[in-house]
Amino acid sequence: MFTFLFGLFLKFMIHLLFLIGISLNIFAFATRFVPTFNVYKLPANIVGCIALGFALYLQGQEDYKAKIAKQTTQLEAKLAQAQTESKKVNTQIETKFINQTKVIHEKGNDIIHEIQVESSKMDTDCKISPEVIDIHNKAALLSGDTK
């Protein structure tokens, strides 16, 4: 509540300063036709220009703050949306990884079973049959080794 009142007061003061600057410049222009007030022409013009310039600067600063606040809320909304999408993608990746791990584990068990079946074909002379070489190659491809 206090920030709202302070912001409202600040905007009021900026607009009041702008009006004072415009009025002093109009007064400085009008005093050249009245010789009695001709003395106040230069100070009124200087103070009016300074007040007008400062009011425009402050108004620009307020507009910039509002623009940045709007962009911040938009980016926060995009970030929240990206985080929810990221959670969905992470669960999809996790399920794919689990499924791939199951497939590799099952293929590994199959190869181990084949090795146990083919171990009877291995002889004591260390001659390797083509079936054993084939099983070895399958195991190598399963682990990702392409040699």
C-alpha positions as CSV (number, residue, x, y, z in Angstrom):
1,M,0.0,0.0,0.0
2,F,2.8,2.4,0.9
3,T,4.7,1.7,-2.4
4,F,1.5,2.4,-4.3
5,L,1.0,5.7,-2.6
6,F,4.7,6.6,-3.0
7,G,4.5,5.8,-6.7
8,L,1.4,7.8,-7.1
9,F,3.0,10.8,-5.3
10,L,6.1,10.5,-7.4
11,K,4.0,10.6,-10.6
12,F,2.1,13.6,-9.3
13,M,5.3,15.4,-8.6
14,I,6.7,14.7,-12.0
15,H,3.6,16.0,-13.7
16,L,3.6,19.0,-11.4
17,L,7.2,19.8,-12.2
18,F,6.4,19.4,-15.9
19,L,3.5,21.9,-15.6
20,I,5.8,24.3,-13.7
21,G,8.4,24.2,-16.4
22,I,5.9,24.8,-19.1
23,S,4.3,27.7,-17.2
24,L,7.6,29.4,-16.5
25,N,8.5,29.2,-20.1
26,I,5.2,30.7,-21.1
27,F,5.7,33.4,-18.4
28,A,9.2,34.1,-19.8
29,F,7.8,34.5,-23.3
30,A,4.9,36.7,-22.1
31,T,7.2,39.1,-20.0
32,R,8.9,40.4,-23.1
33,F,5.7,42.3,-24.0
34,V,5.4,43.8,-20.4
35,P,8.3,46.0,-19.6
36,T,7.7,45.8,-15.8
37,F,8.3,42.0,-15.7
38,N,11.1,42.1,-18.3
39,V,13.6,41.6,-15.4
40,Y,12.1,38.1,-14.6
41,K,12.3,36.9,-18.2
42,L,15.8,35.3,-18.0
43,P,15.5,33.6,-14.6
44,A,12.0,32.3,-15.4
45,N,13.3,30.9,-18.7
46,I,16.3,29.2,-17.2
47,V,14.4,27.7,-14.2
48,G,11.5,26.6,-16.6
49,C,13.9,24.9,-19.0
50,I,15.7,23.1,-16.1
51,A,12.4,22.0,-14.5
52,L,11.0,20.9,-17.9
53,G,14.2,18.9,-18.7
54,F,14.3,17.3,-15.3
55,A,10.6,16.3,-15.5
56,L,11.1,14.7,-18.9
57,Y,14.1,12.8,-17.6
58,L,12.1,11.5,-14.6
59,Q,9.2,10.6,-16.8
60,G,11.5,8.6,-19.1
61,Q,13.0,6.8,-16.1
62,E,9.5,5.9,-14.9
63,D,8.5,4.6,-18.3
64,Y,11.7,2.6,-18.5
65,K,11.0,1.0,-15.1
66,A,7.5,0.0,-16.2
67,K,8.8,-1.4,-19.5
68,I,11.5,-3.5,-17.7
69,A,8.9,-4.7,-15.1
70,K,6.6,-5.8,-18.0
71,Q,9.4,-7.7,-19.8
72,T,10.4,-9.3,-16.5
73,T,7.0,-10.7,-15.9
74,Q,6.8,-12.0,-19.5
75,L,10.2,-13.7,-19.1
76,E,9.2,-15.2,-15.8
77,A,6.1,-16.7,-17.4
78,K,8.2,-18.1,-20.2
79,L,10.7,-19.5,-17.7
80,A,7.9,-21.2,-15.7
81,Q,6.5,-22.7,-19.0
82,A,10.0,-23.9,-20.0
83,Q,10.5,-25.5,-16.5
84,T,7.2,-27.5,-16.8
85,E,8.2,-28.6,-20.3
86,S,11.6,-29.6,-19.0
87,K,10.1,-31.8,-16.4
88,K,8.0,-33.6,-19.0
89,V,11.0,-34.1,-21.3
90,N,13.1,-35.4,-18.3
91,T,10.5,-38.0,-17.5
92,Q,10.4,-39.1,-21.2
93,I,14.2,-39.4,-21.2
94,E,14.2,-41.3,-18.0
95,T,11.7,-43.8,-19.3
96,K,13.7,-44.2,-22.5
97,F,16.8,-44.8,-20.5
98,I,15.2,-47.4,-18.2
99,N,13.7,-49.2,-21.3
100,Q,17.1,-49.2,-23.0
101,T,18.8,-50.5,-19.9
102,K,16.3,-53.3,-19.7
103,V,16.9,-54.3,-23.3
104,I,20.7,-54.3,-22.8
105,H,20.3,-56.4,-19.7
106,E,18.1,-58.9,-21.4
107,K,20.5,-59.1,-24.4
108,G,23.3,-59.6,-22.0
109,N,21.5,-62.4,-20.2
110,D,20.8,-64.1,-23.6
111,I,24.5,-63.9,-24.5
112,I,25.5,-65.4,-21.2
113,H,23.0,-68.2,-21.7
114,E,24.5,-68.8,-25.2
115,I,28.0,-68.9,-23.8
116,Q,27.0,-71.5,-21.3
117,V,25.4,-73.6,-24.0
118,E,28.4,-73.2,-26.4
119,S,31.0,-73.8,-23.6
120,S,30.6,-77.5,-24.2
121,K,31.9,-77.0,-27.8
122,M,35.2,-75.5,-26.5
123,D,37.9,-78.1,-26.4
124,T,41.1,-78.4,-24.4
125,D,43.2,-77.5,-27.4
126,C,41.8,-74.0,-27.3
127,K,40.4,-74.2,-30.8
128,I,37.6,-71.8,-31.1
129,S,34.5,-72.7,-33.1
130,P,32.8,-70.2,-35.3
131,E,29.7,-70.2,-33.0
132,V,31.9,-69.0,-30.1
133,I,33.4,-66.2,-32.3
134,D,29.9,-65.2,-33.3
135,I,28.8,-65.0,-29.6
136,H,31.9,-63.0,-28.8
137,N,31.1,-60.5,-31.6
138,K,27.5,-60.1,-30.4
139,A,28.7,-59.4,-26.9
140,A,31.2,-56.8,-28.2
141,L,28.4,-55.1,-30.2
142,L,26.2,-55.0,-27.2
143,S,28.8,-53.1,-25.1
144,G,29.2,-50.5,-27.8
145,D,32.6,-51.7,-29.0
146,T,32.6,-51.8,-32.8
147,K,36.0,-53.6,-33.3
